[in-house]
Amino acid sequence: MIGPDGAKQLAKVLENAKYITELWISSNGIFPDGAAAIGKALADKKCLEVLCMKRNDIGLSGCQEMASCLTASKTVRVLDFSGNNIGDEGVKILVNAL
């Protein structure tokens, strides 16, 4: 588990990456703070195709943060946020972001 601090460090690497097509970061306990950092880092990545964030306890606030990167990338074809306690409202946020 990398936790929120590890997610923030990962976000720094992602910010400098030119192309990100897939990100698999499941079961790492990144919580809302880690999701916010990763969402901001991915916000300008226009070729993201796969985003798997399951079982990270990001909750609704983390889901809202991740929605911004989904709005920017119109190429997402696989999205998995299962096990994050986002509820119906979180699902609506993600669907609207796509």
N, C-alpha and C positions, 0 to 999 in steps of 0.2 A: 504494500500500500504506500502510495506517495503522499497522501493527505493533501490538505489545502496548500501547504507550503511548497510541496513538490509540484503541485499543479501550477503555482505561480512561477516556479523556475522553468517548467515546461513551456509556459506561455511566453517567456522571454525568448526561448529558442524558436517557437512558432512564429513570433513576430518577425524574426529575421529570415525565415524560410520563404523562398520565392514561390514555390508551388507546394501545396498540400492537397492531396487528393483523398487521403483516408486518415482518419484518426480513431483508433481503438483504445479507449481508456476506461475499461470497465472494472468495477469492484476495487476502486482505489480510494474511496472515502474522501473525495475532493470537496464535498459540501458546497454550499452556495458561494463562498469566497473563491474557491478554486474554479468553479464554473464561470464566475464573473471574469476572472483573469483569462481563462481559455477563450471565452466568448469574445472578449475584446481583441485578443490576439488573432482570432480567425476572421474578424469582421471584414478584412479587406482581401481575403482569400477567395477568389472568384471561381476556382476550379474544384472546390471540395465536393466529393461524390459520396463518401461514406463517413458517417459520424456515429460512432457507437459509444455511448456514455452510460450504459446501464449499471445499476446498483452502485451509485455514488452518493446517494443521499443529498442531492442538490436541491430538492424541494422546489416549491413554486418560484421563489425569488431567483434561484439559480437557473431555472427554466426561462424566466423572463430575460435574464442576461444572455443566455445562449441564443435566444430568438434573433438577436441583432445579427449574428453571423449567418444565420439561415436566410435572413432577408437579403443579405449581400450576395450570397452564393446561390445562383439559380440552377446549379448542376447537381444538387443533392438528390441521390436516388435511393440511398439506404440510411435510415435514421432509427436509432434504438435508444430510447430513454426509459426503458422499463425498469421497475424497481427503484424509482427515484422519488416516490411520494409526490407526484405533481398533480394528480387528480384530473378530473375532467377539464378544469380551467387551464391547467398546464398543457393538456393536449390541444385545446383550442388555440392557445398562444402559439404553439409549435406549428399547427396546421396553417394558421393565418400568416405566419412568417414565411412559409413556403409559398 
